[in-house]
Amino acid sequence: MFDKQKVLQLCNDWCKNTLMETLEIEYIDAGEGYLTAKMPVNSRVHQPMGLLHGGATVALAESVGSAASLLFINPEKQEARGIEISANHLKSKREGMVYCTAKIIHQGRSIHLWEIKITDEKDQLISLCKLTNMILPKRVSS
């Protein structure tokens, strides 16, 4: 049975001491086949012209899409690895908040394909991304 609060807590706990914590990414919603997070837009994620950096946007998209694959696997036995991401940046953003939602397009045994939309507070599309994750057996640490 899907436990939304447990999923969000797990995703937010995984952010500690990572790039996601540096970017202040917070997971805020989850459901059957989707995961949503938010990220503040401020000088920490700006490029030199004072706009949201495309790399920060892609880092947000890959973080959410990779975490979303965990909804479909057993993290004790499997892990998800991003193998390809593409992004179209459609609108600039200087400040405020962006919201990132990953929705599953294809859920295979070894490949997950995600459509990821980054929007602003007015639900205007900022970037559209596609992420492919490979599902692997979890490696045993030595």
C-alpha positions as CSV (number, residue, x, y, z in Angstrom):
1,M,0.0,0.0,0.0
2,F,1.3,3.5,-1.0
3,D,2.3,5.6,2.0
4,K,2.8,9.2,0.8
5,Q,4.2,10.5,4.0
6,K,6.7,7.7,4.3
7,V,7.9,8.2,0.7
8,L,8.3,12.0,1.2
9,Q,10.2,11.5,4.5
10,L,12.5,8.9,2.9
11,C,13.2,11.2,-0.1
12,N,13.9,14.2,2.1
13,D,16.1,12.1,4.5
14,W,18.2,11.0,1.5
15,C,18.9,14.7,0.6
16,K,21.0,15.3,3.7
17,N,24.7,16.0,3.0
18,T,24.1,15.9,-0.8
19,L,23.7,18.3,-3.8
20,M,20.0,18.2,-3.1
21,E,20.5,19.7,0.3
22,T,22.9,22.4,-1.2
23,L,20.2,23.3,-3.7
24,E,17.5,23.2,-0.9
25,I,15.4,20.7,-2.8
26,E,12.4,19.5,-0.7
27,Y,10.0,16.7,-1.7
28,I,6.5,17.8,-1.2
29,D,4.1,15.4,-3.0
30,A,3.9,11.9,-4.2
31,G,1.4,9.5,-5.7
32,E,0.9,6.6,-8.0
33,G,3.5,7.2,-10.8
34,Y,4.7,10.7,-9.8
35,L,6.9,12.6,-7.4
36,T,7.1,16.4,-6.8
37,A,9.7,18.6,-5.2
38,K,10.3,22.3,-4.9
39,M,13.5,24.4,-5.1
40,P,14.0,28.1,-4.3
41,V,15.4,30.3,-7.0
42,N,17.9,32.7,-5.5
43,S,21.6,33.6,-6.0
44,R,22.7,30.1,-5.0
45,V,21.2,28.7,-8.2
46,H,21.8,31.7,-10.5
47,Q,24.0,31.9,-13.6
48,P,26.0,35.2,-14.0
49,M,23.1,37.0,-15.6
50,G,21.0,36.5,-12.4
51,L,18.7,33.9,-13.9
52,L,18.1,30.3,-12.8
53,H,21.0,28.2,-14.1
54,G,20.1,25.5,-16.5
55,G,22.5,23.1,-14.7
56,A,20.6,23.7,-11.4
57,T,17.3,23.0,-13.2
58,V,18.7,19.7,-14.7
59,A,20.1,18.7,-11.2
60,L,16.6,19.3,-9.8
61,A,15.0,17.2,-12.6
62,E,17.5,14.3,-12.3
63,S,17.2,14.3,-8.5
64,V,13.4,14.1,-8.6
65,G,13.3,11.5,-11.5
66,S,15.9,9.3,-9.9
67,A,14.1,9.4,-6.5
68,A,10.8,8.7,-8.3
69,S,12.3,5.4,-9.6
70,L,12.6,4.3,-6.0
71,L,8.7,4.2,-5.9
72,F,8.9,1.1,-8.2
73,I,11.9,-0.8,-6.9
74,N,13.0,-2.5,-3.8
75,P,15.8,-0.2,-2.6
76,E,17.3,-2.9,-0.4
77,K,17.9,-5.1,-3.5
78,Q,18.0,-2.6,-6.4
79,E,19.2,0.9,-7.3
80,A,18.4,3.4,-10.0
81,R,21.1,5.1,-12.1
82,G,20.4,8.0,-14.4
83,I,21.8,7.1,-17.9
84,E,20.4,10.0,-20.0
85,I,18.7,13.3,-19.4
86,S,17.6,16.0,-21.9
87,A,16.2,19.4,-21.0
88,N,14.5,22.2,-22.9
89,H,14.6,25.5,-21.0
90,L,11.6,27.4,-22.1
91,K,11.3,30.4,-19.7
92,S,13.7,32.2,-17.4
93,K,13.3,32.7,-13.7
94,R,15.0,35.2,-11.4
95,E,13.5,34.5,-8.0
96,G,10.8,32.7,-6.2
97,M,10.2,28.9,-6.3
98,V,10.2,26.2,-9.0
99,Y,8.2,23.0,-8.7
100,C,9.4,19.8,-10.4
101,T,7.1,16.8,-11.1
102,A,8.4,13.6,-12.5
103,K,5.7,11.3,-14.2
104,I,6.4,7.8,-15.3
105,I,6.2,7.2,-19.1
106,H,7.6,3.7,-19.2
107,Q,8.2,1.3,-16.3
108,G,10.2,-1.7,-17.4
109,R,12.2,-4.2,-15.3
110,S,15.5,-2.6,-16.3
111,I,14.6,0.9,-17.6
112,H,12.4,3.7,-16.3
113,L,11.5,6.7,-18.5
114,W,10.3,9.9,-16.9
115,E,8.8,13.1,-18.2
116,I,9.8,15.9,-15.8
117,K,8.2,19.3,-15.8
118,I,9.6,22.3,-13.9
119,T,7.0,25.0,-13.4
120,D,6.8,28.3,-11.4
121,E,4.3,29.5,-8.8
122,K,1.9,30.4,-11.6
123,D,2.2,26.9,-13.1
124,Q,4.0,28.3,-16.1
125,L,6.4,25.8,-17.7
126,I,10.0,26.7,-17.1
127,S,11.7,23.5,-18.4
128,L,10.7,20.2,-19.8
129,C,13.0,17.2,-19.3
130,K,13.2,13.5,-20.1
131,L,15.2,11.2,-17.9
132,T,16.1,7.5,-18.5
133,N,17.0,5.5,-15.4
134,M,18.6,2.0,-15.5
135,I,17.6,-0.3,-12.7
136,L,20.5,-2.4,-11.4
137,P,20.9,-5.0,-8.7
138,K,22.2,-3.2,-5.6
139,R,26.0,-3.6,-5.2
140,V,27.3,-5.0,-2.0
141,S,29.8,-2.6,-0.3
142,S,33.2,-4.1,0.4
